[in-house]
Amino acid sequence: MGANAQTSVPLFTAGEVLTAVNQNLSAGTGVPVFATTVTRDAAFGGTGEKVLAEGQLAYIEADNVVQYYDGAAWETVGPASAGALTLISATTIGNAVSSVTVSNAFSSTYDAYQIVVSGGVASTANDLNMTFGSTTTGYYYFRVFSFYSGSTQSLSNGNNTSFFDAGLGSTNTLNANCFVINPNLAKRTVFQNWRISASSVGVGGFVNGFEDSNTQHTAFTITASTGTFTGGTIRVYGLANS
C-alpha cells in the first residue's frame, strides 16, 4: 500500500476539530487513493465515513487507474493508454510446490479475465488443474479435446472438483492460457483454455466448461496433478468492460 493510500473517506461533523492530518490526507492526492477495489468498497458508508454517491472519484493502486462512481457502479476513466487488457497481478511460483493460490485476482472491475502461466519447470510431465475460490465439491463441468502423438481424443466430464488440463507442465516449461468469464458475478463461471506440453511426446488441446456454483470468486488455485512445479509466473489480466 502506497504512502497516499486510504482505508476510509471520513465525514466531518459540526464542531469537530479539523486537524493537519485530515487536511494533508486529501491535499496530498486530490482524490482518495486505495490499494485495491476491495479497500475502496469498504471505505464508504460505515460509521464516520462518507456515503458513496454519484460523482465520487477514486484511484486504485493495484490497477493504476482513476475511477468514478456513476450512481450504480464504478467506471474507469484513466489512464487513457491503459488499453483493453490490464495486468492485475503477477505471482512468482515458489520452489517445488504442488499448488499456488492467487488471491484478489477477481473483482467487480472486470467481467472477464485472461490467466497466463509461463516459464518454470515441472518435476515430471503433469496437468495444471484450476480451482476457483474454495469451490471443490462437484461443480465443474467441462469437455477436453486433446491432440496426442498424432491422434485426437475427446473427453466430457462433470461433477468434478476442479478444471483439469487448465495448463500443462514438463521438465522444460509450464504453460497455460485461460479465459475466465463472470468469476466475480453471482453467475456460472465460464472457462476456456488452450495449452501445449513441451515434452518429447507432444501434447496439445483445449478445454471448455463452466463452474456451476454461482459463487462470486476473488481467488483461484493452480495445482499440479502429480509431482511439483518450480519457478515461472502466473499473470492475471482484466479485460476492459468498455
N, C-alpha and C positions, 0 to 999 in steps of 0.2 A: 504494500500500500504506500503510495507516494506521500510527500510532505504536505500536499494540499488536500488529500482525501478526507472526506467527512463520513460519519456514520449516522448523522441526523441533520435535519434542517430546522433549527429552533424557531419557535414562535414566541415573541416577546409580549408580555402583558403590561398593562398600565401600572406605572410606579416601579417597574423593575429597573435595576441598575444596568446600564449598557456598558460593558467592560471593553478594554482594549483587545482582549482575546476575541470577543464577539465580533468586533469591527475588523480585526485582521483576518479572520476566517473568511468573510465574504469579500473583503477588499483584495485578498491575495489571488483570487481566480476570476471573480466576476460572476461565475455560476458555480453551483455545488459540484464537487468532484467526488466520485465514488469509485471504489476498487472494481466492483462488478455490478451487474444488473440486480444481483441479489441484495447487496447492501443499499443500492438505490431504492429498491422497492420497500425496504424496511425502514427507510428514513422519513417517511411521510405518514401522517395520520395518527401517530402514537401520542402519548402524554407529553405535552410541551413541544410537539412538533407541528410543522405546517401541514395543512390539509392539501393533498395533491389536487391540482386544478389545471384546467386547460391553459396552455402557455408556459408551463413550468419548463425550465431548461435543466440539463444535467450533462456532465462529462463523464464517460466511462473509461477508466484506465485500461481495463482488460482488452477493450476493442479499439481504443484510441479514436473515439467518435463523440460528437456532440449530439444530444438527443433533445426532443421536445415532446411534451405530453399534449395530445390533441383532444383531450376530454374523454377518450376511450382507451387509448393505447400509446405507448412510446414509439416515436418515429425518429429515424436517424437523419440528421441534416449535414453531417460532415465527418471527416474531411471529404471534399469533392472527389479526390483522387483515390478514395478507398476502393472503388470498383464493386463488382458484384460478388466477389469472393474475399472474405476477411479471415485472416488467421486468428483463431481464438486461443489456441494453446499448442504448445509443443512439449511433449513429455518424453524424456530420455529413459529408455528401458535399462534396468539395472543388470547386474551380473548373475547369470544362471538362475533366473526367476521363472516360475511356472505361470504367473499371471501378473497383469498390470491393470490397475484401475485408474481411469481418467475422471477426476471429479470436476464439477462445474463446467461440463462440456456443452450442455444444452440449456437454453433459457428461452424466455418469451421473445427475445430479439429476433430470432430466426425460426422459420418453419422447417427448413431443410439444411442438411449438413453434408460435407464430404470429409471422410476419415481416411488418411493415408498413412500406411506403415512402410518405412523404408530403412535400408541399412541393417546392421546387426547380423547375427547368425543364430541358428538353432542347433541344439546338441545332436539332433537327429531329424530326419525329414518328418514334419508334422503339420497338422492343421492348426490354424489360429482361430479359435472359436470366440464369438462375441455375445455378451450378456448385457442387457440394458438394466441399469439400477440393480435392485435386489430381486428382480422378477426371474425366477428359475423354475417355477412349478407349472409345467405343461402348457405353455402359451406360445411356443414358437412353431410356426408352420412355414415350410419352405420347399422349393424344388431346386435340385442341383443338377447342372449339366456339366460334365467333365470330359476332357479330351486327354487320353492316357495311352501312351505307347501306340499311337496310330488308331485307336478305337475311341468311339464316343459312347458315353454312359449317361443315363438319366436316372435320378433318384428323387422320389417325392417322400416327404416325411412330415409328421405333425406331432403335436403334443410333446415337444422337446423342451429341454431346459436351457438351450442357447441356439444361436445360429452357428452350426459348424461349417468349416470351409469359408469363413469370413476372410481368411487370408491363408498363405502358405509359408512355411519355413523350411530352410535347408541349411546345410553346413556352409553355404555360400552367402545367403542373404535371407531377409524376411521381406515379405511384400503383401500389401492389401490396398485396395482402392474401393471404398464403400460409399454409397449414397444412402442417407437416412432421412426419412420424411416424417414429420409430426412427433418427434420424440418427446417434446415438452408440451404437447397438447393432449387433452383428455380424449385421445383417439387411438386407433391402432397405429403402431409404429411400423412403417413400411421400410423394407431393407432391400438393397440390390448391390452386388459387387462383382468384380472380376479379379482374377489372380492367376499368377504363373509361378510354378515351382522352378527354381534354378538348379534342381537336382539333375543327375545324369539321365534319368528316365524321361524327364519332360512331362509335366502335368499342368494343365490349364483348365479354365472353365469359368462359370459364373453361377451366382445364387440369387434367386428371387424369393421373397417371402414377407411375412409380417409377424409382429408380436401382438397378441390379442388381448392384453390386459387393460387397455385404455389408461394406463398409468402415465403421469407426467414425469418423465425421467429427466434427471440432470447429469447423470454419470453413466459410464459404461465400463466393462471389464473385458480385456482380451486374455484368453487362457490357452496355453499350449495343450494340444490333445494328448501328447506324450513328450516326455523329456522336458527341456527348458529352453529359454532363449536369452540372448545376451546382446546388449547394445542396440543400436537403431533408435528411431524416433517415431512416435505416434503424433501426427499432426491433425488437428481438428479445424475445419474451415466452416464458416457460416455463409450461406447463400442469401444475398440480399432479397428481402421481400418485395422491394420495388426499386 
